[in-house]
Amino acid sequence: ASEGAMSFASTAAVLLASLAAGWVMMRWVERRPFGAMGFPLGRAAAGESVTGTLVGAVFLGVTVLLIAATGGARWGPDSGTVAGYLEFAAGTLAFFAVAAAVEEVVFRGYPFQVLEREMGPWVAVLATSLVFAAAHGSNPNVRPLGLANIFLAGVMLAAAYLRTRSLWFATAVHLGWNWTMATLLDLPVSGLEIDTPLYTGVETGPDWWTGGAFGPEAGLAATLVLLAGTAWLLRTPRLRPSPEVSRLGGPLVETPEEGERP
């Protein structure tokens, strides 16, 4: 428990430092409110967060459904109590929320937005997604398909930001994916194993399909869902640019007119 608390504290410290750096750049370089970067404090933030979490959870859920439907995963009983499970679920929700926010601030925050303004959205998407994948290159049990899928996940999360201009939404999609994978389904997250009480998930199919010890992100099932999910994010009429970001003078580039796509 103490090791987990230290991990959470260090991740929270990185988040605070990243947010502080973003605030400095927005305030003193861009001369805009910090919220224009994508984290406006308003009524829409809660709705964007809930919707994004559900989207990420559904994407991951469909991935694992594909794996389970082909006999590639099963779940069995494990030790623990319901109270312990609820405490665990709340703790992992907080941890994955902070971890997702760190990665979104770093990879879809100010650096991404400056790249988009100076070189266009596709350069920003491809460059930051490559670095996003490279940042996971030393994770346990990493595989080439896993890194390729993490690159695709970077593209998906960039699409989530570009369609909404909300880092609340992009962070929540990221959170929903990771928390569902680790806590609800007890499967490894990018090679990191988190032991859920009450039950245990085991991938039993071929690694190229299930992802093996790296988790679903290293399997072809995830490739298919990431591609389909990104296409949905880019095309669905249900997503709109955040009016609160626009009100604060953001994003750093003009939002495309409705009907246009990045």
N, C-alpha and C positions, 0 to 999 in steps of 0.2 A: 504493500500500500504506500509506503514511504517513497519507493522508487517511482510509482505512478504519480504521486504528488509532485515530486521533483520534475518529472517529465512535463506535467501540466504547467508547472510554474515557469519552466524554461521556455515552453512554447508560448505561454502568455506574454513573457518578457519580449520575445521576438515579435509578437504581434504589436505590442505597444511601441516598440522601436520602429517597426515598419509604418505604423499609423502616424507616428511623430514625423518620420521622414516625409511621408506624403503630405502632411499638414504644412510642413516648412515649404515644400515645393509649390503647393497650391497657393499658399498665402503670400510668399515672398517672390516667387518666380512668375506664377500665372496670375497673381492678383485676383484670385477667385476664392470663394468659401470652400472649406474642406469638403463639404457635402457634395460639391460638384464633381468630385472624383468618383462618386458612386455610392457613398454611404450617407445620404441625407437623413436627418432625424425628423421623421414625420409619420403621419398615420399610415402611409403606404408601406413603410418598412416591414411591418408585421405581416401584411398580406403577401408581399413579395417573398418573404422568408418562408412562410408556410407553403405557398405554391411551389417555390423552388425545391423545398425539401421533399414534397410529394413527387415532383418530377424526377428528381434524382433517385428516390426510392423505387419508383415504377421502372425506370431504366434498368437499375440493378436487379430488381425483381424479375423482369422479363429475361434478363441474361441467365439468372439462376434457374428460372422455369425451363428455359431451353435445355440447360444442362441436366436438370432433374428428369425432364420428360424423356430424355434419351438414356436414362439410367446412369448418368454421370455423377450423381450426388445422392447422399442419403443422410438421415439424421437419426441419432440414437440418444437414449437417456444419459444424463450425467448427474453428478452430485450438485447439491446446492438447494437453496430455499427460494420461495417466491419473493420474500422480502429482500434476500440477497440479490436476486435477479433484478428487481426494480431499482435497487441502489446502484447496481452495476450499470444498468441501462441509462440512468440519469448521469452517472459519472462519465460514461463513454460519449454520451450526447454532448456534454460540456467540452470534453477533450477534442472530439472531432469537429465541433463548431469552431473552436479556437484554431485548430490546425488548418481547417479549410479556409478560415479568414486570412491566416498568414499567407497561404499559397495564392489566394486570390488577390490580396494587396500586392504581393511581389510580382505575380505573373499576369494579372489582368488589371492592375491598378495603374499608377502614374507612369511607370516605364512603358507599359503596353500602349497607353493612350498617347504618349508622346511619339512613339514609333508610328502609331496609326496616323497621327497628324502630319508627321514629316514624310512618311514613306508609303502610306496607304494601309488599308486594313489587312490585306493578304500578307504583306510583309510582316506586319505586327503579329498576326495569327501564327504564321509559320515559324518565325524566329522565337517567339516566346514558348510555343509548344515544343520546339526542339530543346530549348533549355529546360523546360518542365520535365521532359522525358529524361534528359541527361542527369537532372537532379535526383532521379530515382535509380540511377545506374549502379549504385553500390548496395541497393536493398538485398536482403537475403533471397536466395533462390531466383534471382532475376533471370529472365529469358528474353531472347530477341523479340518474340511476339509480345511479351509483356511491355517492353519499352515502346514498341510500335503502337500498342494500344494506349499507353499513357500519353504518347504524342497525340493520338486521336482524341483522348479525353481532354487534352489541352485545347484542341480545336473545338470540341463540344462546349467546353466552359467559356471559351472566347465567344462562341455563337450566342450563348446565354447572356453574356454581357452586352454584346453588340446589339442584340434585339431589344434589350430593356434599358441599357445604360445604367443598370443597377448592380452594384457589387453585393447588395443584400441578396438578390436573386441568384447570381452566380455562386456565391458562397453557399447558399442553401442547397442548390443542386449538388454541389460538391459534398456537402454534409450528408444529404439524403443518400447518396450513393455509398459513401464510406460507412456510415453508421448502420445502414441496412445490411451491408455485407458483413461487418464485424459483429454487430450486436444481435440483430434479429436472425441472421442466418449462420453465424459462427463460422465464417470462412475467412481465410487470410486476406489482408488488405495490403496489396503491393509487397507481398512476402512477409508481412508482419502478422504474427499469430496472436490473437486475443481470445482467451478462453472464456466463453460465455457459460454461466451457471445453468443448470437444469438439462441442457441438451448439447450435443456435439455434432457439428457438420463435418462430413467427410466426402471429399471428391474421389469418385471411384472409376471414372471414365478415363480415356486417353488424355494426356497432358495437353495435346494440341487443341483439344476441345474444351476441357475444364479449366486449364491453367495450372493444374498440379499444385505444388507447394507454394507457388507465388500467389495463388488465388485466382478467381475468375478473370481478373484483368489480363492474364497471360494466355487466355484461350480464344479460340475462333468465335465462340458464342458471343463474347464481349465485343469482338471486332464488328460483328453484324449489328449489334444493338447500338454501339457507338456511332456507326455510320448512319443508321436509321434515325437515331435520336438527334443527331446533329442536323440532318435534313429536316426533321420535324421542327426543331427550334428555329431554323432559318425561314421556314415557309408558313408556320402556323399564324393565322390572323389573331390568335388569342393573346399574343404578346405585343406590347406597345412600349415605346420609350417612356421612361419614368418622367412624369410631369414635374416632380419635385427636383430632380437633377437639372432639368431645363430651367426651372425657376431660379436656381442658384447660379446660372451662368455656365452650366456644363452641358454636354461633355466638352472635351478640349477640341473636338472637331464637330462640325455640324452634323446632326442626326439626319440620315437619309429620309426622304419623303416616304410616306406609306406606300408600299408597293415595290419600293426599291429594296435590294438586298445587298449586304456587304460582300 
